[in-house]
Amino acid sequence: MTVTTASVKIHLPWVHSLKEKRMVVKSLCAKIRNQFNVSVAEVDEQDIHQIAVLGFAAVTTDNAQADSILDNVINFIESNTEGEIVNIEREIVL
């Protein structure tokens, strides 16, 4: 069993209020949950309206599958939001 986690920091330059940010983050989290069956939530920077930090977690059978899931989630974020990914932190625990 392998547990994999990631934190992705996204800059959303067009967002001008927390309400707009919440709409973008909730939509993106729901799409990611439905597409990849991973746990996802906004984990940091909740009070800054142009920065979203999303945390992901998944349990897999091996490292290759864990890497694949994280890569697919990150590619999905890049293709489904106009925001720029600023930072990615990944961790795989055996």
C-alpha positions in Angstrom: 0.0 0.0 0.0 1.3 3.4 -1.0 -0.1 6.8 0.2 0.6 9.7 -2.0 0.0 13.4 -1.2 0.5 16.6 -3.1 0.1 20.3 -2.6 -0.4 22.5 -5.6 -0.3 26.3 -5.4 -2.2 28.1 -8.1 -2.1 31.8 -8.9 -5.4 33.1 -10.1 -4.8 36.7 -11.4 -8.3 37.4 -12.7 -10.0 36.7 -9.3 -10.9 39.9 -7.4 -12.8 38.5 -4.4 -13.0 35.6 -2.1 -16.4 34.7 -3.6 -14.9 34.4 -7.1 -12.1 32.3 -5.7 -14.5 30.0 -3.8 -16.4 29.4 -7.0 -13.3 28.5 -9.0 -11.9 26.3 -6.2 -15.1 24.4 -5.6 -15.6 23.7 -9.2 -12.1 22.5 -9.7 -12.2 20.3 -6.6 -15.5 18.7 -7.7 -14.1 18.0 -11.2 -10.9 16.4 -9.8 -12.9 14.2 -7.3 -15.1 13.0 -10.1 -12.4 12.4 -12.6 -9.7 10.8 -10.5 -11.3 9.5 -7.2 -8.8 11.3 -5.0 -9.4 13.3 -1.8 -8.9 17.0 -2.6 -9.4 20.2 -0.6 -8.2 23.8 -0.3 -5.6 23.5 2.4 -3.9 26.9 2.7 -4.1 30.6 1.8 -7.9 30.7 2.2 -7.9 34.5 2.9 -5.8 35.5 -0.1 -8.1 35.9 -3.1 -5.6 35.3 -5.9 -3.8 32.2 -4.5 -5.3 28.8 -4.1 -3.5 25.9 -2.5 -5.1 22.5 -3.2 -4.1 19.4 -1.3 -4.5 15.9 -2.8 -4.3 12.4 -1.2 -4.7 8.9 -2.7 -4.0 5.4 -1.6 -2.6 3.1 -4.3 -0.9 -0.3 -4.6 2.5 0.8 -5.9 4.7 3.9 -6.6 4.2 3.9 -10.3 0.4 4.2 -9.9 0.9 6.9 -7.3 3.1 8.9 -9.7 0.7 8.4 -12.5 -2.3 9.7 -10.5 -0.4 12.8 -9.3 0.8 13.6 -12.9 -2.7 13.2 -14.3 -4.2 15.4 -11.6 -1.6 18.1 -12.2 -2.1 17.9 -16.0 -5.8 18.1 -15.4 -5.4 21.3 -13.3 -3.2 22.9 -16.0 -5.7 22.2 -18.7 -8.9 23.1 -16.8 -8.0 26.4 -15.3 -6.5 29.7 -16.6 -4.5 29.9 -13.4 -0.7 29.4 -13.3 0.7 26.6 -11.1 3.4 28.3 -9.0 4.5 25.4 -6.8 4.0 21.6 -6.5 5.0 19.6 -3.4 4.8 15.8 -3.8 5.2 13.1 -1.2 4.9 9.3 -1.5 4.9 7.2 1.7 5.4 3.5 1.4 
